[in-house]
Amino acid sequence: WLTKLHGYATIVGQYREFPFAGKVMELYARMSDTDKNTETGKMITAALAPPAEVTLKGKPAIDTDLKDLEGNTHRLADYYKGKGKYVLIDFWASWCGPCIMAMPEMREAAQKYKENLIVIGLNVDNTPDLWQEATKKHKIDWGNLREGKGFREEGLHTQYGCKGIPFYVLISPEGIVLEVKTGYMKGSLDKMLSGFIK
């Protein structure tokens, strides 16, 4: 039940007007200290009571070395520098229900905006095996990279202020952070993208 609650908590953390926000907070209040100290419990706490958000909008994108499934090294700048395209980063993991729920819309966005957008999934699973299995299972056919850091480790996701996943960062063709969003609701990706990409 904690995994299911984490999915709802991530939504409530981003959309406080979510119809079941009160129920989610009620369930959170019932969690024992033992529940709250599990990995999932810590993520629920982070989603519902996140620390002050790192303000990155309007600032240059943060970059680092990332690996693809074949072990080749890439940097985010490789995708926007000189290409005239926006880049949507999706921080995700195999255990994240809302991340998986968002994948069909992610696929649609990659197709709909293909002339102006590159979609990059950045995996934050604890091991590469989980990443590889999830890639096959969910047929991920857009950009698919990994820094090698799990969700609870310091890494690129924490530099972007990520406290819960899915976590999205939209970068302009000039390498500037345009938008940062946590959580997923049906239609939310297209709504965000259509505000910047015509």
N, C-alpha and C positions, 0 to 999 in steps of 0.2 A: 504493500500500500504506500510505502514511502516513495517508491519510484513514481507511482501515479501522482502522488501529492507534489513531487518535485516538478513534474510537467505543468501542473496547474499553478504552482508557486512562481515558476518562470514567467508565465503569462501575466499573473497578477502584478509581478514586479515591474512589468512594462506597461500594462494596461490596468490602472487602478479602478477603472470603471467596469471591469470584467464582471458579468452578472453574478458569478459565484465567489467573488472576492471575500465576502463576509464568511462564507462557509470554509474557504481555504484558510483564512486567519484563525477560525475556530478550531479547525483540525490541527493547525500548527501549535496553538495554545495547549492542546491535549498531548502533544508529543512529550515523551519522557526525556530526561537528560541523556539516557542511554541512546535513545533514538536520535537526539540532536547531535550526538558525538560521532555518529556513523558518517561515512563519506557522503551518503545521500542527504543525511540530516544537515550536515554543514552547508551543502549546496542549497537546500531549502532555505536555511537561515540567510545565506548570502543573497538569494533571490528576493526574499521578502523584506529584508532590512539591509540593503546594500550600503556600503560606505560611500562617502562622497564620490560622485562620478568624476573620472578623469576627463577634463575638458580638452578635446582634441580637434573639434570642428574648426576648420580654417587653418589648421597647422599641417606641416608636411607629414606624409605617411611615415610610420616607423617601419623599418625593414630589417630582415635578417636572412641568414642562409636557411633554405627549406629544401627538403628532399621529396622526389616523386617516388612512385612505387618501384622504379628500376634503380633507385639510389642516386639519380642525377641531382645535382645542386641547382637551385633556382633562387631568384630574389623577386620580390613583388614588383620592383621597378622594371624587371624584364617584361612585364605584361602591359605596363602603361607608357613607359618612357619611349617617346618617338612613335607611338602607335595610334595616338589620338583616341584611345578608348578608355571608358570608365572601368574600374575593377571593383567587383563586389566580393568581399571576403566573408566566408561563412565558417565561423569556428564551431565545430561539431564533434560529437563522439558517438560510438556505436550504442552506448547505454542510454542515450538521451532521446526519449520518446518524441518531444516536439521537434528535434532535429530531423528525425526520420519522417515525421508527418510533413515537414516543410519540403522534403526532397522533390515531390512531383511539381510543386510550384517553382522550385529552383530550376528544374529541368525546363519548364515552360519559359521562365525568364531568360535562361541562357539562349533559348531558341528565338523568342520574341525580339530580344534586343541584341542579337548576335552581331549586327553591323556596328554597334557602339559600345558593347559591354563584354567583358571577360569575367566569368564566374570562377572563383577559386575556393574550393573547400579546404579548410585548414584543420586537420584532425588533431584532437587533444586526448585521445585514448592513452592509457598508461603503457601499452605495448604496441609495436607495429603489427603483430599478428591480428589483434582486434580490428585495427584499421583495414588490413588487407581483406579480412573476412567480410567486414561490413561493405567494403567497396564492391566485392563480388555479389553479395546478397542483394544489395540495393541498386546494382547496375549503375554506379556513378560514372558518368561519361563526360563530366565537365572537369575543369582543372582540379587536381586532387593532390594536395601536398601535406607535409608534416614536418614540424620543427624537431620533433623527438622529445617534446616535453609533455607530460601528462597535465590534466586540468588543474591539479593541486600544486604543480610546480611553477616556479617563476619562469615566464617565457613571453613570447610575443603577445599572447592573449592578455596577460596581466599588464603589459605595457600599454595596451589599448583600453584598460580599465574593465576588462571582462570579469564579471562576477557570476554569471550564469550563462548557459547556452540553450538554444542557438544564440549566437552573438554575431551581428552583422556590421561590417565597416564598408562604406562606399567611398571609393577614392576617385578623384577626378583625373582626366587625362594628363593634368599637370602635376599629379602626385600629391594633391591636397585632400585631406579628410573632409568629406562633405556631410556624412551622416554616420551615426553610431546607434545601433538598436539592439536591445535584448528581447528575446522571446519571439514566438511565432503565433499568429492567428491567420486563418485562411484569408487570402487577399492582401495581407500586410506587406509582402515583398513587392508585389506589383505596385501597390500604392506608394511605397517608398521610391522605387525606381522611376515611376512615371513622373514624379515631381522634379526629376533632374534630367532624365533622358527622353528626348522627344522623338 
